């Protein structure tokens, strides 16, 4: 089991720095967001909970190597009409067990199913971003009965990231920052990921992650042909055209192969972290999709970048 490995924070001071940026993001969420701890066979999991207690449930899975509330604040409007459950991914900066899960051993979907069990949620809508989308795809492949419908934003799990863009655009600038940790080098290191100029809090978060976190280098998937034939529920897949991790055109083409019933949408000009304009588009698409009235399958969005 993973608890025999080194923790993902490099030091106790590093853990404190990672939790400090987590708490700063948490403070930006609407009032009334609570925290509960549930137990799975992979250790304790912290779950952020928001929205009316009698509202229909919605599970949201975060991006990897980043604080959960940094992703969750993108979807704050959903808290008005859903009972939102957003678990901290083990190993990411947060309050769950500080050890990465081993996707090759089925621990990602095992953990996701364990969280649903602990929360007594049988089948609910799911929303996932990046790494979290990959977790949902793995869950859909082995336990499709647990997902009522799923929305995936620039998800892992469909494509294997191309090595050269990862090295040239991300790994080398990150190493430069690690060697010379200036604000200029930090801004250059994260620029390929962001559609808008990152905020100071976003830069502080990247800095803490680069300096203090042992990153999860292996993404979920990619899913094999036929892996999702058992999942026949509605799906929405959103791609970002200029995403260096999962380029939008290839991502949506693969989504249409694996999930022929899915509605697909493109964010033109967008990178992995969406812009404010992108988030407005995503909010409209999610409002329609989660209301139970998805658009016809495999339609492309006419949206333009801001």
N, C-alpha and C positions, 0 to 999 in steps of 0.2 A: 504494500500500500504506500501511497505517496508520502505519508508522514515520516518515513525513514530518510527522505531527501532533505537537502538544505532548504531553508525557507527562502522565499523569493526576494525578500528584502535583504540587502547586503550587510546591514548593521541595524542595531536598535535605533540609532540616530536616524538612519535612512527610513526605517519604518515610521518614525514620528513625522518625518518630513512628508512622506506619502500620505499619511492620515491627515496631515494639516491641509493639504490641497483638497483631499476628499471632503473634509468638513467645510471648506470654503465653497465648493460646488454645492454641497448639501444645503447651505444657507441660502442659495439662490432659488431653490425650489419653492413652490407655493407653501403657505402655512398649512400645517396639519399633516405633513409627511411624517410617518412614524417608522420605527425600526423594530423588527422582531428577529429572533434567532431560531432557526430550525435545525434539526439534526438529520444528517444523511450518513450513509456508510463511509462517506469521504470527509467526515468531520463537520464542524459547525458551519452554517451558512447564514450570513446576515441578509435579511430581505427588507428592502424599503417598501412601504405600503402607503398608498394614498388614494383619495377618492371616497365617495359615499359608501358606507358599509353595505348598503342594499343594492348598489349598482352592479351590473354584470362584470365578471372578472376579466382581466387582461394581463397576461404574462409578458414582461419586457426583458429581453436578454441584451446585455451591454456589449460594447466593443472590448477587445482584449487589451491587456497591458495599460489600462486607463481606469480612472475612478468611475464607478457606476453612475453617480449623480451627474457627471459631466455629459454622459449620453442621455440620461433620463430627462434633463432639463429641456432637450429638444422637443419632447413630447408632453410637456406640462399641460397643454390644453386638454389632453385626453383624460386628465385627472378629474375633470368636471363631470364626466359621464361614465367612467369606468372605475371599478375597484382595481387599482393597478398594483401588481406585485412585481418587483424588480430585484432579483437576487444578486448580491455581489459574487462575481465569479471567483472561485478559489484561485489564489495566486496573483490576482490583480490587486492594485492598491485598494484596500478596503478592509472590512471587518470579518470576512470569511476566513477559513483556514488558509494560511499563507504558503500554499504549495500548489504547483501547477498540476492539472489533471493530465493523464496520459490518454490521448485520443485513440491511439492504436490499440489500447486495451479496453476500449468501450467506456472509459470513465466519463467522457463528456456527456453522452446521452444517458448514462447511468445516473450521473449527478442530477441532470435536468429532470429525469423521471422521479428521482428521490425527493426533489424539492416539491414537485406537484403532489406527491404522496403525503409529504409532511404538512402541506397546506390544505390537504383534503380537497384537491381540485382534480376532477375526473377528466374532463375535456374542455379546454378553454381556448379562446383566440390567443395567438402568439405574435409578438413583434420583436424582430431582432436586427441588430446593427453589426455589420462586419463579422468579427469572431462569433458574436452571439447569434447571427444568422446561420453560421455554420453549425453551431450546436443544435439549432432548431431543425436543420436539414437532417442531421444525424438522428435526432429523435423521431422525425417523420419517417425515416427509413426503417426503424425498428419498432416503433410504437405509434403508428399513425392515428390510432384511436384516441390519443391524448391531445390532439391538436384540432380544434374546431375549424380554424382558418389561420393562415400565417402570412404576415407581411415582412419582407426581407429588404433591408436597405443596404446596398453595396455589400452583399453578404460574402463571407468566406464559404468554402464548401463546394462551390460550383466549378471554380477554376484553380489550377495550380499557379500561384504567382510567378510571373516571368522573372528569372534570376537577374538579368542585366539591369532592368529598371530598379530592382530592389537594391542592387549594389551601387549603381551609379547615382541614383537619385536620393536614396535613403541611407544605406549603410555607410558609405564614405563620408557624407556630411555629418552623420551622427558620430562617427569616430573622430572627425576633426573637432567637433564640439567637446567630446570626452577628453581629448588631449589639450584643448585650449577653450575652456568653458566661458566664453564671452557671450554677451547678448546678441552680438552680430552673428556669430557662428551658430547660435541656437536658432535664430530666426531663419537663417539660410537652411539649416538642417530640416526644419519642419515645413518650409514653404511649399515643397511638392505635394504635401498632404492637404493643404488648406485652400478652400475656394475664396475665403475672405481673409483679410489681415487678421491674424490671431490676436486675441485680447491678451492683456498682461497676465490674467489668471491662466489662460491657456498656455502661454509661454512658461509660466512658473510650473505648470503641471508637467509639460514636456521635460523641463529641466530636472524635476524631481524623479521622473520615470527614467530618464537617461542615466542619471547619476546613482540612483538607489535601488532600482528594480532589476532582478534577473529576469529578462524578458522570456515570454513564451514564444519560441521561434517556430514551432510547428503549428500550422493552421489546421482547422478541421478539413476533412475531405482530401482531395476532390471526390465527389460522389461518382461511383461507377455507373455505366449505362444500366438502366433498369432498376437502379437502387430505390427509386421513389414510385414504382408502379403501384404500390399499395396505398399511396396517399392520393385520394381523389377529392379532397376538400378544396375550397377556393384558396388561391394564393395570389399575392401581389409581389413582384420583384422589381426593385428600383435600382437602376445602374447609374453610375457617374461617368460621364464620357471620358474625362481625363484622369481617372483614378489610376495611380501608378501600381496599386496592388491588384485591382480587379477591373481592368479596362471595360467600360460600359458596354461597348458593342459586342465584344466576345462574351461578356457575362450574360447579357440578355439572350444571345443566341443559344448558349448552353442551357439557360433556364427554360427556354422553349422546348428543347430536346427532352429534358428531364421532367418538366412540369407542363405538359401541353395545355392544361386547363388554366394556366396562370395568366394573369394580366401583367404586362410588362410596361415599364415606364423608364424613360431616359431623362437624366438631368444634363442638358447640353452645357458643355464647358466646365462642368463641376469636377472637383477632385474628391478625395476620400472623405474629408470633413466638409459637409455641405455649407453653403453660404446662407445668409439670412433669407434671401430670396428662395433658395432651394427648399429651406424648411417650410416656407409658406406653401410651396407647391406640394411638398410631402404631406403637410397637414390636410390639404384639400383631398388628396388621394386617399389618405387614411380615413378621413371622415366618411367618404363614400364606401370604401371597402369594408370598414368595420361596422358600418350600419347594415351590412348584409345585401348591398346592391352593387356588386362589382361590375366594372365595364366588361364588354365582350372580350374573350381571350385574345392575348397577343396583340393588343393595340399599343401603338406608340403615342407618347404624349406630344402635343404641339408646344409644350413649354419652351421658353427661351431663357437663357441665363440673364441674370441681372447685371 
